[in-house]
Amino acid sequence: MVVVNTENIPGREYQVISLVTGCCVMCKNIGKDIGASFRNMVGGEMQAYTQMMADAKDKAISYMINQAMSMGADAIVNVRFASTTIVAGGAEILVSGTAVKFTA
């Protein structure tokens, strides 16, 4: 599955199928949250949250790809990401794009 953040794939023509999305909400456990709070006071990267966001992004992309594959898509173009804080220590990643079928 080709996944790009551009509207075009060089050398390929396609027909639009539909909007596809993927969403993942994740949060850290209390132990990781306390450690991150301490890191916030002294400065530096909050590695537990960095990893949480990376995992959520990967899952959201996977959900979007699965949705596109179920529609018979060959690619997803114009991919965009959004994130929000749902609760303290938790975040949502939303990814969306346009599922397309190659014609040539």
C-alpha positions in Angstrom: 0.0 0.0 0.0 1.4 3.3 -1.1 0.8 6.1 1.5 1.8 9.6 0.7 1.1 13.1 1.9 0.9 14.6 -1.6 -2.0 14.8 -4.0 -0.2 12.9 -6.8 2.0 9.9 -7.2 4.4 10.6 -10.0 3.8 8.5 -13.0 0.5 7.0 -11.7 -3.1 7.9 -12.6 -5.9 6.9 -10.2 -9.6 7.0 -9.4 -10.7 8.4 -6.1 -12.5 5.8 -3.9 -13.3 7.5 -0.6 -12.0 9.3 2.5 -10.3 6.9 4.9 -9.4 7.5 8.5 -7.6 5.9 11.4 -7.8 6.9 15.1 -5.9 5.7 18.2 -6.2 7.0 21.7 -3.5 5.9 24.1 -2.5 6.8 27.7 0.4 6.0 30.0 0.1 4.2 33.3 0.5 6.0 36.6 4.1 5.0 37.0 5.1 6.4 33.6 3.0 9.5 34.3 4.8 10.3 37.5 8.2 9.8 35.8 7.1 12.2 33.0 5.9 14.8 35.5 9.4 14.7 37.1 11.0 15.1 33.7 8.7 18.0 33.0 10.1 19.8 36.1 13.8 19.2 35.3 13.6 19.5 31.5 14.4 17.1 28.7 12.6 14.7 26.5 9.6 12.8 28.0 10.6 9.5 26.3 7.6 7.6 27.6 5.3 10.1 25.9 7.4 10.2 22.8 7.1 6.5 22.5 3.3 6.6 23.3 2.7 9.1 20.5 4.8 7.1 18.0 2.9 3.9 18.9 -0.5 5.7 18.5 0.6 7.2 15.1 1.6 3.7 13.9 -1.7 2.2 15.0 -3.8 5.0 13.5 -1.9 4.5 10.1 -2.5 0.8 10.3 -6.2 1.3 10.9 -6.4 3.7 8.0 -4.6 1.3 5.7 -6.9 -1.6 6.7 -9.9 0.5 5.9 -8.5 1.4 2.5 -7.6 -2.2 1.7 -11.1 -3.3 2.5 -12.3 -0.9 -0.2 -9.9 -2.3 -2.8 -7.6 0.7 -2.7 -4.0 0.6 -4.1 -2.9 3.8 -2.3 -3.8 6.6 0.0 -3.0 10.1 -1.0 -3.1 13.5 0.7 -2.5 12.0 4.2 -2.9 14.4 7.1 -2.4 14.0 10.9 -4.1 15.7 13.9 -3.6 15.1 17.6 -5.4 16.2 20.7 -5.2 15.6 24.4 -8.1 13.6 25.6 -7.2 13.3 29.3 -4.1 14.1 31.4 -1.5 11.6 30.2 -3.5 10.5 27.2 -3.6 11.6 23.6 -5.5 10.9 20.4 -3.9 10.6 17.0 -6.2 11.0 13.9 -4.9 10.3 10.4 -7.0 10.8 7.3 -6.4 10.5 3.6 -8.0 9.7 0.3 -8.1 6.0 -0.8 -7.5 5.6 -4.5 -7.4 2.8 -7.2 -4.7 2.9 -9.9 -6.0 3.1 -13.4 -2.8 2.9 -15.4 
